Amino acid sequence: MLILLTIVINCYCRLNRMEYALSVLAHFFKLGLQPNVTTFNTLLNGFVLRNGVADAARLFSKMVEGGHCQPDVFTFNTLIKGFCAIGNNTVANQLLGKMDERGCQPN
């Protein structure tokens, strides 16, 4: 079920329907499922591709602070790419530091 719902989220992200993708995420919780890092990475990438870096950053904060799952190298790479794309290299460098703090090796 987890994989299927993540695929549905990815489809909505690719169709630029982030509101539907977030609705599917809400269904995860209603069904008592815990989204994994791949699910969150899919959503983060969807936001970044639509120039929604601020939304991606908020989702990242909820992911980490909510204890839903631990970010991986793909999580950080997606966010760093997004912040660099909008010219915010300061935050991109801060994320690189957070990667190191969490023992996540940049690739």
JOKA-V490500 format. One record per residue. N is the residue number from 1. RES is the residue in one letter. D_CENTER is the distance of its C-alpha to the mean C-alpha in Angstrom with 1 decimal. Layout:
n = [N,N]
res = [RES,RES]
d_center = [D_CENTER,D_CENTER]
//
This chain:
n = [1,2,3,4,5,6,7,8,9,10,11,12,13,14,15,16,17,18,19,20,21,22,23,24,25,26,27,28,29,30,31,32,33,34,35,36,37,38,39,40,41,42,43,44,45,46,47,48,49,50,51,52,53,54,55,56,57,58,59,60,61,62,63,64,65,66,67,68,69,70,71,72,73,74,75,76,77,78,79,80,81,82,83,84,85,86,87,88,89,90,91,92,93,94,95,96,97,98,99,100,101,102,103,104,105,106,107]
res = [M,L,I,L,L,T,I,V,I,N,C,Y,C,R,L,N,R,M,E,Y,A,L,S,V,L,A,H,F,F,K,L,G,L,Q,P,N,V,T,T,F,N,T,L,L,N,G,F,V,L,R,N,G,V,A,D,A,A,R,L,F,S,K,M,V,E,G,G,H,C,Q,P,D,V,F,T,F,N,T,L,I,K,G,F,C,A,I,G,N,N,T,V,A,N,Q,L,L,G,K,M,D,E,R,G,C,Q,P,N]
d_center = [19.5,16.0,15.8,17.5,15.1,12.1,14.4,15.2,11.7,11.5,15.0,14.3,11.5,14.2,16.8,15.2,15.3,12.2,14.5,15.3,11.9,11.4,14.9,14.3,11.7,14.7,16.9,15.3,16.5,19.7,20.5,20.0,17.2,14.5,11.2,10.4,7.9,8.3,7.6,4.2,3.8,6.0,4.9,2.8,6.0,8.0,7.9,8.8,11.4,12.9,13.3,11.1,10.0,11.3,9.3,5.9,7.9,9.2,6.3,5.6,9.4,9.8,8.0,10.3,13.2,13.4,13.7,11.7,10.9,11.0,8.5,10.1,11.3,8.9,5.9,8.7,10.1,7.6,7.7,11.4,12.1,11.0,13.1,15.8,16.0,16.8,19.2,17.7,18.6,19.3,15.8,14.8,17.6,16.7,13.3,15.6,17.8,15.2,14.5,18.2,18.6,16.5,18.4,15.7,17.7,16.6,17.6]
//
